[in-house]
């Protein structure tokens, strides 16, 4: 597994990132092909022109940011992203790359890994608080607060990192418990 590769020094983060990209991107590209180039042709009725225009307008300018998982930064406004519902794929790819940097720290010296997780989570919380105060953000949906929240914070990885890092920390806790003999079978 990854832990053994890191401990032996044979861990290749670049290879892991490339394999993840090659595993996810063909499915994403196929979904984009259907959404952008086929689905609009199936539309009919009085709203078909507006529907088609919204797809063509978004995808013509941002298709490449989807396939490079940069859709949460380029275009910055998530309403201009080709397939807006894929925003978390961009975050998840960034978090995966971040984890590829944290894992060697953890397996070299566990305290460094934990400090990195705490530091990045704290930084994320600080950025989120700053955005809330600076732009008067709120999740209140009956005025422009939610629109601003969506624009500045909702899909951005710098506000979402702690959720991913909780999963990283949970796997480390599980590993620590197993090393101490605490398993499902030992209950």
C-alpha positions in Angstrom: 0.0 0.0 0.0 0.9 3.7 0.0 2.2 3.7 3.5 4.7 1.0 2.8 5.8 2.7 -0.4 6.4 6.0 1.5 8.3 4.2 4.2 10.5 2.4 1.6 11.0 5.6 -0.4 9.4 4.2 -3.5 6.3 6.4 -3.3 5.7 8.4 -6.5 3.3 11.2 -5.9 3.5 12.3 -9.6 2.6 8.8 -10.7 -0.3 8.7 -8.2 -1.6 12.0 -9.5 -1.2 11.0 -13.1 -3.1 7.7 -12.5 -5.9 9.5 -10.8 -6.2 12.0 -13.7 -6.2 9.2 -16.2 -8.8 7.3 -14.2 -11.3 10.2 -13.7 -10.9 12.3 -16.9 -12.2 10.0 -19.6 -15.5 9.7 -17.8 -15.7 13.4 -17.2 -14.8 14.1 -20.9 -17.5 11.7 -22.0 -20.1 13.3 -19.7 -19.1 16.7 -21.1 -19.4 15.5 -24.7 -22.9 14.3 -24.1 -23.9 17.4 -22.1 -22.3 20.0 -24.5 -22.5 18.4 -27.9 -25.5 16.0 -27.8 -28.0 17.0 -25.1 -28.7 20.5 -26.5 -29.8 19.0 -29.8 -32.5 17.0 -28.0 -34.2 20.1 -26.6 -37.5 21.3 -28.0 -40.2 23.7 -26.9 -40.4 27.3 -26.0 -37.4 27.3 -23.7 -35.1 25.2 -25.9 -33.2 28.2 -27.3 -32.4 29.6 -23.8 -31.4 26.1 -22.6 -29.1 25.5 -25.5 -27.6 29.0 -25.2 -26.8 28.5 -21.5 -24.9 25.3 -22.3 -23.1 26.6 -25.3 -22.2 29.9 -23.6 -20.7 28.1 -20.6 -19.0 25.2 -22.2 -17.4 27.1 -25.1 -15.3 29.2 -22.7 -14.6 26.8 -19.9 -14.5 23.2 -21.2 -10.7 23.0 -20.7 -10.9 24.1 -17.1 -13.2 21.1 -16.4 -10.7 18.7 -17.9 -7.8 20.2 -15.9 -9.9 20.3 -12.7 -9.4 24.1 -12.4 -13.1 24.8 -12.7 -13.3 26.4 -9.2 -10.8 29.1 -10.2 -11.2 29.5 -14.0 -13.8 30.9 -14.5 -14.0 32.2 -10.9 -17.8 32.5 -11.1 -19.2 29.0 -10.7 -22.2 30.1 -12.8 -19.9 30.3 -15.8 -18.6 26.7 -15.5 -19.6 24.3 -18.2 -20.9 21.6 -15.9 -21.3 23.4 -12.6 -22.4 20.3 -10.7 -18.8 18.9 -11.1 -17.3 21.6 -8.8 -16.3 19.0 -6.2 -14.2 17.0 -8.6 -12.0 20.1 -8.9 -11.8 20.4 -5.1 -11.1 16.7 -4.7 -8.3 16.7 -7.2 -6.6 19.6 -5.4 -7.1 17.9 -2.0 -5.6 14.7 -3.5 -2.6 16.6 -4.6 -2.3 18.2 -1.2 -2.6 14.8 0.5 0.3 13.6 -1.7 2.4 16.2 0.0 1.1 15.6 3.6 1.4 11.8 3.6 5.2 11.7 3.3 5.4 14.1 6.2 3.2 11.9 8.3 5.1 8.7 7.5 8.4 10.4 8.1 7.4 11.9 11.4 3.8 11.6 12.5 3.7 14.9 14.4 4.6 16.7 11.2 1.6 15.2 9.4 -0.7 16.1 12.2 0.7 19.6 12.3 0.2 20.0 8.6 -3.4 18.9 8.8 -4.1 21.3 11.8 -2.3 24.2 10.1 -4.0 23.8 6.7 -7.4 23.4 8.4 -6.8 26.5 10.6 -5.7 28.5 7.5 -8.9 27.4 5.7 -11.0 28.4 8.6 -9.2 31.8 8.8 -9.7 32.4 5.1 -13.4 31.5 5.4 -13.9 33.9 8.3 -12.1 36.6 6.4 -14.3 36.1 3.4 -17.4 36.1 5.5 -16.4 39.4 7.2 -14.9 41.0 4.1 -17.8 40.3 1.7 -20.7 40.1 4.3 -21.4 36.5 3.2 -24.2 34.3 4.5 -26.1 31.2 3.4 -29.4 33.1 3.8 -31.1 32.3 0.4 -33.7 35.1 0.3 -31.4 37.9 -0.7 -28.0 38.5 -2.4 -26.1 37.0 0.6 -26.2 33.5 -0.8 -25.3 34.7 -4.3 -22.1 36.3 -2.9 -21.4 33.3 -0.7 -21.7 31.0 -3.8 -19.4 33.4 -5.7 -16.6 33.8 -3.1 -16.7 30.7 -0.9 -19.0 27.8 -1.7 -17.0 25.8 -4.2 -13.5 27.1 -3.5 -11.1 24.5 -2.2 -9.5 27.0 0.3 -12.8 27.0 2.2 -13.5 23.2 1.8 -10.1 21.7 2.8 -11.1 20.8 6.4 -13.8 18.4 5.3 -11.3 16.4 3.2 -8.7 16.5 5.9 -11.1 15.0 8.5 -11.0 11.9 6.3 -7.3 11.9 6.2 -7.1 12.3 10.0 -9.7 9.5 10.4 -7.6 7.1 8.5 -4.6 8.0 10.6 -6.6 7.4 13.8 -7.8 4.1 12.5 -4.2 3.1 11.8 -3.0 4.2 15.2 -5.8 2.2 16.9 -5.0 -0.9 14.8 -1.3 -0.6 15.8 -2.5 -0.7 19.5 -4.6 -3.7 18.9 -7.9 -2.0 18.7 -9.9 -3.5 15.8 -13.4 -4.4 15.1 -12.6 -8.0 16.0 -11.1 -7.0 19.4 -14.3 -5.4 20.7 
